[in-house]
Every structure is written in structure tokens, then in C-alpha cells.
Amino acid sequence: MLRFVFRRLLQLIPILLGLSILLFAWVRALPGGPAQALLGERATPEAVEQIEAQLGLDRPLWEQYVQFLGRAVRLDFGASLQTGQPVIEEMARRFPATIELAIAALLIAVTVGIPLGYLAARRYGTWLDSVLVSASLLGVTVPIFFLAYLLKLVFAVQLGWLPTAGRSDPRARAEHPTGFYVLDGIVTGDPAASWDALTHLILPAVALASIPLAVIVRMTRASVLTVLHEDHVRTAEAKGLLAGTIVRHHVLRNAMLPVTTVIGLQMGVLLAGAVLTETVFAFSGVGKFMADGIVQRDFPTIQGFILVIAVSYVLVNMIVDIVYGLLDPRVRVS
Amino acid sequence: MSTPEQVAATRPTGGDEAIGSPRPTRGLRSDALRRLRRNPMAVVGFTLILIFVGVAVFAPWIAPYSPKDNSWLSEVRPGAYPGPSAEHWLGIDPLGRDVFSRLVYGARQSLLIGVVSLAVGATVGVGIGLLAGAFGGWVDTVVMRLVDIMLSVPGLLFAIAIAAMLGQSLTSVMIAIAVVNIPIFARLLRGEMLGQRAADYVLAARSLGISRAGIVFRHVLPNSFTPVIVQGTLTLALAIVEAAGLAFLGLSGSDPSAPEWGRMLTDAQVALTSAPQLALYPGLAIVLAALGFTLLGESLREALDPKLRR
């Protein structure tokens, strides 16, 4: 098992190096070059020259890359053009919001998606199956920001059940030691603050969950359908095991393996989708900061965001692979 | 005794021989077409695509006004936009333009972005996949590591990075979406070709003395192409949604008055309470167009899957 984990970690190195080269090339290809991108469009030529010398842009390319790598490892992306503060500080402040949102969305997708997918498989070929399959196709097709807009329109504007935007009631004076607002309420013994944060979280999380939910429904359905027809399930039935036992121990346990991988892959959708969802709901996470950065051509922020998200995505998928290896001995051997 | 249907149903899944043997191309295709016609999902998808393409192609004849004509600005009051009427079927937008005409012309933009980005992305991706699949060895390793790196950035994010770098233009949106699709096509074709390479018919062709290029282009490639067609259909749906997403973030053509569904949705945000329908129309247009390609793509996948042949 240790060898499997070690091998998986080794595979990470070329991917991360490749990513850094890609990002390095991206920074070099920015309009006006990296110095201009760092300073913004209104920078004077003198300032650009000064920064170019400071960044060592007159040195050979490989030297520049090594320097870039050094800065990237230290998460030093320069100052945000929006706020003048270091990008990494801005991101660190906003990351809990995005993680909270992504976890909420993933929870919705998994807790709703797996039972629905299972139901569709058990009712294969019936109208319920058709409805669930059609709904899941619609789920992957509806743009997140349009769904977010519809949810906001119906549940916040028309019905007034939930707040329209933000992470918490601006009039409330809650403390935020961790930055995870729902958790903060529990930590500080302020259940009202937790509840307030939760009501603000529901609509963005549902919107963000749509694609992973649809994918999980389809994957679970397909996977359960495959397992249901396998010999070991027939044997279990022939042995006279209870239906519930067969489902729990023989069907679901095997059918969940491919679903685990899909859940890992959905992290990318969640993190990138946060850019759109957070914008619609003015949810102050890294996604919203990135979206604002795009409008203002804040390249240091875009660069930092891409690197952090891509690395988290790669790491999450590696962890999923390792978990998969733990769950399924066949993976470790091959 | 098993009936002929049962025999036919079990044959294609009958172990490795079935995977390795050349596909009954013509039989499969006519069979697939027959099943497509019977599948209501495919019929709905095809109809939606037909409407979408028809509207895009015949936009100047369908739209009653020019999409940029803002002659009705005087009829617009802040917070109160004229709704549907006989002259303006879907009303007027905050800048005094006919919403229906903008929606119709928006189909053009979406189709253009979808088709061009698919053509570029699929061509380059297939080329790269072909290279890896045909040569194997270190070429395959290098190419596939590059593909892995490209796939390690979530698609939308990758597109944002490229579009932001290239600046505001329709071309940069198309390039961004095309680049995102390259690794997907490359990996797909390469995987298919690897599966075909071990097949008996390849061995037979090789023993007949057919050149490597001959085997790749005349035998392996045609047999590996089915999933690429399916993926292409699904990619068109994704391209439409991705382009709308980029436009929503402010990454679209340089002309802000150009009719574009994603941007129409963004612009409508200011009138969320007073005129929610302004966002509803472009949103529904995006969903229906993308749904058409998704339904057709999924039905194609099912129809072409030999395991499901009946």
C-alpha cells in the first residue's frame, strides 16, 4: 500500500512541473509582458522598466523560470491590482468562503445524487428512470449562472424565503474566527449566526451542485446497473440473503467505487463553477475575487487563482486515487 | 434454445474476441440509425438542433429588426421596460433594442463559436491523439503527459486564462474553448486506437505487408472514430455553455452591442426585479441549444454502443 501511495506521489511531480511551465508561459504571453501585467495598463514606462529589472526579466529564460518557480512555491504572486494587497493574503482571506460553498454543494450532490441514481437503476426502464435520466441531462446542460439566477429570482426575489446575496446579514455583528461562517456560529456559541450563514449558503450551493449532482446520478445509475447483473449478486440472491443485505454489502459497496472517482473529478467543476456562482450571489469567496479580477485585468490574481485551484484539483484527485486504492485492492496491484 | 435476438444480444459482449474483432461497420451504422430514429430523445435533440441552426442561418429573414437598432430608447423608462407587444414579440431591452431580434442573431454567434471551436479543438486533438496512438512508445508518453497537464486545470478555468490572455475578441473566445477541448479529443482517440492496435485485423493487415500509415489511416482510424463523433456532438453543447459563461464574466467579443446570449444574461442582471424575463429568454435559448446537442450526443452514444445492440 505504501508503495502505491509513493508511486502516486511521484506521478505528481511531472504534472506540477508541467503546470508551472504552462503558467510561466502564460505570464510571459500576457499583453505587454509580465511587468505590465503586474503594474496594470496605466503604468509608466519607467515603472515598467524598473519592475522588469527587479523581476530579472533581462536574464536568460531558464533563470527566469527558476526564479518564477521559487516565487510560486512561496505562493508569492505579487500584489493584487484591485486592492494593492498581496494576492495570497487576499485569497487566504476568501478561501474559507469558497471551501464552505464547495463542501455544501458536494454534500448536496452526494446525499441527493447517490440515492436518486440508485433509485433510477432499481426502477430501470420505468417512467421514474426516464424522468431522472432526463433531469440529469438537463442538469449538465443548464449553465450554472443561469440556474443561480433563476434560483435567486424565484426563492429570493419573488418568494422572499432566502437572502438574495452575500454570506451573512450585513446588519449582524457576528465574529468570524475561522472564516467558515456556519462553523463560526457554532464555535462562538451564536446559533443565530450559523443559521444566518446557512440561509445565505443554500441557493449558491444548490446552483453549484447542479452539475456534480447530475453526473453522480448518472454514474451511480450506470454503476448499480452493472453490478446488479453480476454473478456475485445472483449468488447472494440464490443464497437467500435479505434484499437489504444484498443492497448494502454486495451492490452498493461495489457500485460506489467508480462513483468515488467521479466525485473527485467534480471538485474541478465546483472550484471553477464557484467563479460564476459567487458572482451571481455576490458571495465574497475567491471565485468572486477572480471574476472581479478578470474584469479589471488583475493578472497577478488570475495567476494565483489558477495555480492554487489547479494544484488543489490535482491533489484532491490524487487523494481520491489513493482512497480508491484503499477501497479496491485490484487498483493497488495493477 | 436461444432465440436469434438473444444470440445477437450476447454476441458483441462475448469477451475479448468481440472487442478485438473488426466492427461490422455498415451493419452497426444502419442499425444505429434505426435505433436513433426510434429514440424519442434523439428525435427531440435533432429537432432542437434543426431549429437552432435554422434560426442562426436565416437570422436576417427571421428577425424583424437589426439586433443593434436602438430606435426605441425613448420608450424605455428606468425600471420599466416595455414587455411583449405586436411590434416587439419579446419586448425591448434597457438600451431600447428589440429583444427577439437580438435573441435570433445571438443564435448565430453561439453556433459560430461552437462550430469553429469544435473544428479547431477536435482537429488538433485528433491529430495529437493519432500521433500518440500510431507511434506509441516515447511519443505516446510525452504527448500523454502533456495532455495530463492540460487536463489538470479545470476546463472553464483554462478557458478563462486563455481568453483573458488573448484579450477581448470573438477569436480569443473561440481559441480558448478550442484549446480546452484539445486534450479531451487527444486522450479519447488515443485510447480507442490503443484498443484497436491489438486487434486481429491489424495483425492480419500487418502480415499482408500493409504499411504502418496504411493500417493507421485505412483501418485503425476509421474503427476508432465513433467515440470522437459522439464527443464532438457533446462538445458543441459544452462550447455553447462555456462561451456563455465566458461572456457572463466579461470575456467575449470586443463589441458590447453585439447580440450574444451570455452577455444578454449579464446585462439583464440589473433588471432582476423589474424585468426578469430579459434574463429568461437568453438563458432558455442557451439551455435549449445545448440540450439539443446533449440529447443527440447521448442518443448517438447509446445507438453506437455495440453492447446495447438488439
HADDOCK unambig.tbl for C-alpha pairs under 7 A between the chains (distance, minus, plus):
assign (segid A and resid 15 and name CA) (segid B and resid 149 and name CA) 5.37 0.50 0.50
assign (segid A and resid 18 and name CA) (segid B and resid 149 and name CA) 6.02 0.50 0.50
assign (segid A and resid 19 and name CA) (segid B and resid 149 and name CA) 6.10 0.50 0.50
assign (segid A and resid 30 and name CA) (segid B and resid 165 and name CA) 5.25 0.50 0.50
assign (segid A and resid 31 and name CA) (segid B and resid 165 and name CA) 6.75 0.50 0.50
assign (segid A and resid 138 and name CA) (segid B and resid 291 and name CA) 6.75 0.50 0.50
assign (segid A and resid 141 and name CA) (segid B and resid 287 and name CA) 6.19 0.50 0.50
assign (segid A and resid 141 and name CA) (segid B and resid 290 and name CA) 6.06 0.50 0.50
assign (segid A and resid 141 and name CA) (segid B and resid 291 and name CA) 5.92 0.50 0.50
assign (segid A and resid 142 and name CA) (segid B and resid 287 and name CA) 5.33 0.50 0.50
assign (segid A and resid 143 and name CA) (segid B and resid 241 and name CA) 5.88 0.50 0.50
assign (segid A and resid 146 and name CA) (segid B and resid 283 and name CA) 5.93 0.50 0.50
assign (segid A and resid 157 and name CA) (segid B and resid 273 and name CA) 6.94 0.50 0.50
assign (segid A and resid 268 and name CA) (segid B and resid 154 and name CA) 5.02 0.50 0.50
assign (segid A and resid 269 and name CA) (segid B and resid 154 and name CA) 6.64 0.50 0.50
assign (segid A and resid 272 and name CA) (segid B and resid 154 and name CA) 6.48 0.50 0.50
assign (segid A and resid 272 and name CA) (segid B and resid 156 and name CA) 6.17 0.50 0.50
assign (segid A and resid 272 and name CA) (segid B and resid 157 and name CA) 5.75 0.50 0.50
assign (segid A and resid 291 and name CA) (segid B and resid 249 and name CA) 6.30 0.50 0.50
assign (segid A and resid 294 and name CA) (segid B and resid 164 and name CA) 6.83 0.50 0.50
assign (segid A and resid 295 and name CA) (segid B and resid 250 and name CA) 6.19 0.50 0.50
assign (segid A and resid 306 and name CA) (segid B and resid 157 and name CA) 6.95 0.50 0.50
assign (segid A and resid 310 and name CA) (segid B and resid 152 and name CA) 6.23 0.50 0.50
assign (segid A and resid 310 and name CA) (segid B and resid 153 and name CA) 4.97 0.50 0.50
assign (segid A and resid 310 and name CA) (segid B and resid 154 and name CA) 6.97 0.50 0.50
assign (segid A and resid 314 and name CA) (segid B and resid 152 and name CA) 6.06 0.50 0.50
